[in-house]
Amino acid sequence: MSDLVARTGRLQQRYEDGCRLVAGCIPFRYRNPDHGDSDSKKIIEVLMISSPSGPGLLFPKGGWENDETVEEAAAREAVEEAGVRGILMDFLGDYQFKSKTHQDEFSPEGLCKAAMYALYVKEELGSWPEQDTRTRAWLTIPEAVESCRHAWMKYSLEEGFCKWLQQKIAKGEDFADED
């Protein structure tokens, strides 16, 4: 059992113009190629998690609360849902979606706006708050695209994360040196 506890409830949730504000991230890491070719480029993998409410995989995300910044919320969700910590990198974009399960008096239509970030994973926790209801899987980007449960998450991966990553690589930036 994890010593960490996931936040629950909606009393501290942020809303804007009828939308529930959500924060999340696309956790990633470098993996060396399996074959011994030292000239091969490192493989980028992203971490996805299962949903307790159905098939398909997700990126960690959840409500942005009044007592935290959006960046703190994104990092907290990574710990709570996926059991990872790391360096929160750049903002990837805002993505709107409609939640079927999170309609309430402040967002009767279930509209949500998710601020998504890239998270360079430095630590995988052995236990985390939602480990009993979620599994995690490291996937290559093409595998992740195929596994995304929600169209908006697939879009955030392809149009947000992949484009951001291409820009970083083009500039010669290497995350392995980040502290």
C-alpha positions in Angstrom: 0.0 0.0 0.0 1.2 3.5 -0.8 1.9 6.1 1.8 0.7 8.7 -0.6 -3.0 9.4 -0.8 -4.9 10.5 -3.9 -7.1 13.6 -3.6 -10.8 13.0 -4.0 -13.9 15.1 -4.3 -14.8 18.2 -6.2 -14.9 20.9 -3.6 -11.6 22.4 -4.6 -12.0 21.9 -8.4 -11.5 24.8 -10.7 -14.0 25.8 -13.4 -13.9 28.4 -16.2 -16.9 29.3 -18.4 -18.7 26.1 -17.6 -15.6 23.9 -18.2 -13.9 21.8 -15.5 -10.2 22.6 -15.6 -8.0 19.5 -15.8 -4.2 19.1 -15.7 -2.3 16.2 -17.1 0.9 15.0 -18.7 2.5 12.7 -21.1 5.2 10.9 -19.2 8.2 9.8 -21.3 11.6 8.3 -21.1 14.5 7.2 -23.3 15.2 3.5 -23.8 18.3 2.2 -25.4 17.7 -0.1 -28.4 17.5 -3.8 -27.6 20.2 -4.8 -30.1 23.9 -3.9 -29.2 24.2 -1.2 -32.0 25.7 1.8 -30.1 25.0 4.0 -33.2 21.3 3.5 -32.9 19.2 6.3 -31.6 17.5 6.0 -28.2 13.9 5.0 -28.3 11.3 7.4 -26.8 8.6 5.6 -24.8 5.5 7.2 -23.2 3.8 5.9 -20.1 0.1 5.1 -20.3 -2.2 3.8 -17.7 -5.3 1.7 -17.7 -8.7 3.1 -16.8 -10.8 1.5 -14.1 -13.9 2.3 -16.2 -13.2 0.5 -19.4 -10.7 -0.6 -22.1 -8.0 1.5 -23.7 -5.1 3.4 -22.2 -4.9 7.0 -20.9 -2.3 9.6 -19.9 -2.5 10.7 -16.2 -4.8 13.7 -15.8 -7.3 15.0 -13.3 -8.9 18.0 -11.7 -6.8 21.2 -11.2 -7.6 22.3 -7.6 -7.7 25.8 -6.1 -4.7 25.4 -3.8 -2.2 24.4 -6.6 -0.7 25.7 -9.8 -1.6 23.9 -13.0 1.9 22.5 -13.1 1.6 21.1 -9.6 -1.7 19.5 -10.5 -0.1 17.8 -13.6 2.8 16.5 -11.5 0.4 15.3 -8.7 -1.7 13.4 -11.2 1.4 11.6 -12.5 2.2 10.4 -9.0 -1.4 9.5 -8.0 -2.4 7.7 -11.2 0.8 6.4 -12.7 3.3 6.3 -9.8 6.0 8.4 -11.6 7.9 11.5 -10.7 10.1 13.6 -12.9 10.8 16.9 -14.5 7.7 18.7 -15.8 8.9 20.1 -19.1 6.9 22.3 -21.5 3.2 23.0 -21.9 1.9 21.0 -24.8 -1.5 22.7 -25.2 -5.1 22.9 -24.0 -7.4 20.1 -25.1 -11.1 20.2 -24.8 -13.3 17.1 -24.3 -16.6 16.1 -22.9 -16.7 13.8 -19.9 -19.6 11.4 -19.6 -18.8 10.6 -16.0 -18.0 14.1 -14.6 -21.1 16.2 -15.1 -21.9 18.4 -12.1 -23.6 21.7 -11.2 -20.7 23.8 -12.4 -20.3 21.9 -15.7 -23.7 20.3 -16.5 -22.5 19.4 -20.0 -19.4 17.7 -18.7 -17.1 20.0 -20.6 -13.5 19.9 -19.6 -10.3 21.7 -20.7 -7.1 19.8 -20.1 -3.7 21.6 -19.8 -1.2 18.9 -20.9 2.5 18.9 -20.2 5.5 16.7 -21.1 7.0 14.9 -18.1 10.5 13.5 -18.3 10.3 10.5 -15.9 13.2 10.2 -13.4 11.6 7.8 -10.9 9.0 5.0 -11.0 7.5 4.4 -7.6 7.1 0.9 -6.3 3.7 1.8 -4.8 1.4 4.7 -5.6 -2.1 5.8 -4.6 -4.1 4.3 -7.5 -2.0 1.1 -8.0 -4.9 -1.1 -7.1 -7.1 0.3 -9.9 -4.6 1.1 -12.6 -1.8 -0.7 -14.4 1.0 1.2 -16.3 2.6 0.4 -19.6 5.6 1.9 -21.4 4.8 2.1 -25.1 6.6 3.4 -28.2 4.8 6.4 -29.7 3.1 4.4 -32.5 1.9 1.8 -29.9 0.6 4.6 -27.8 -1.3 6.2 -30.7 -3.0 2.9 -31.3 -3.8 2.4 -27.6 -5.3 5.8 -26.8 -8.8 5.4 -25.5 -9.8 9.0 -26.2 -9.4 10.9 -29.5 -8.4 14.1 -27.6 -5.5 12.2 -25.9 -4.4 10.8 -29.3 -4.4 14.3 -30.7 -2.4 15.7 -27.7 0.1 12.9 -28.3 0.4 13.5 -32.0 0.0 17.2 -32.3 1.3 18.3 -28.9 3.9 15.9 -27.7 5.3 14.6 -31.0 5.7 18.1 -32.5 7.2 19.4 -29.3 9.7 16.4 -29.2 10.7 17.0 -32.9 11.5 20.6 -32.1 13.6 19.6 -29.1 15.5 17.0 -31.1 16.0 19.5 -34.0 17.6 21.9 -31.5 19.9 19.1 -30.2 18.4 19.1 -26.7 18.9 15.9 -24.7 16.7 15.2 -21.7 19.1 12.6 -20.3 21.2 15.5 -19.0 18.2 17.1 -17.1 18.3 17.2 -13.3 
